[in-house]
Amino acid sequence: MSDNFIHYGSVQSDWIDYNGHMNVAYYSLAFDQALDSFFDRIDLGKAYMARSQCSFFVLESHICYLREVHEGDELAFRLHVLDWDEKRLHYFLTMHERDEQGRFHTDPAATSEQIGIHVDMRRRRPTPFPHALHDIFTREAARGRESVDPARIGRIIGIRRQKALNAS
């Protein structure tokens, strides 16, 4: 895909909350659907699971909500591989909405940094990725590190306090 989008979708009416925008729970769903599309593309999806009895579990996820999306908004997703080893994959997903001119915003509406693990479903234990994925992950990781703002990776949640002014 020349635009490097791995998945397209739209904000469904039942995803809207009482604030009039997409509810936080559906961001997880939308990012999960995008991940499934990427896995189908590299043969690590549903057909792979049926054939190999191995799958992929997300271990940790961190979503940043950067801009509201609303009912009917068209969305596109990118996936950037940040790192991987024989059993784990660290990646960064970006969600982009279509603007009034029909183009997808360059800056994401939301991001999701995730790490997951390859699992043998018969034993429900981690197992190495198939060797055929090593070249794909290596290539994607080289491209992924170049295309993601490093300030968005590995973020820590917390309240940043300003230094108190000297009252005297």
NORMO-V383274 format. One record per backbone hydrogen bond with DSSP energy under -1.0 kcal/mol. CO is the residue of the C=O (numbers start at 1). NH is the residue of the N-H. If there is no record, write none. Layout:
BEGIN
CO;NH + CO;NH
END
This chain:
BEGIN
1;4 + 7;77 + 9;75 + 11;72 + 12;15 + 13;16 + 15;23 + 17;20 + 21;17 + 23;26 + 24;28 + 25;29 + 26;30 + 27;31 + 28;32 + 29;33 + 30;34 + 31;35 + 32;36 + 33;37 + 34;38 + 35;39 + 36;40 + 37;41 + 38;42 + 39;44 + 40;43 + 45;49 + 46;50 + 47;51 + 48;52 + 49;53 + 53;121 + 55;119 + 57;117 + 60;115 + 62;113 + 64;111 + 69;22 + 70;73 + 73;11 + 74;98 + 75;9 + 76;96 + 77;6 + 78;94 + 80;92 + 83;90 + 86;129 + 87;118 + 88;85 + 89;116 + 90;82 + 90;83 + 91;114 + 92;80 + 93;112 + 94;78 + 95;109 + 95;110 + 96;76 + 97;105 + 99;102 + 103;99 + 109;66 + 109;67 + 110;95 + 111;64 + 112;93 + 113;62 + 114;91 + 115;59 + 115;60 + 116;89 + 117;57 + 118;127 + 119;55 + 120;124 + 120;125 + 125;120 + 130;133 + 131;134 + 133;137 + 134;138 + 135;139 + 136;140 + 137;141 + 138;142 + 139;143 + 140;144 + 141;145 + 149;152 + 150;153
END
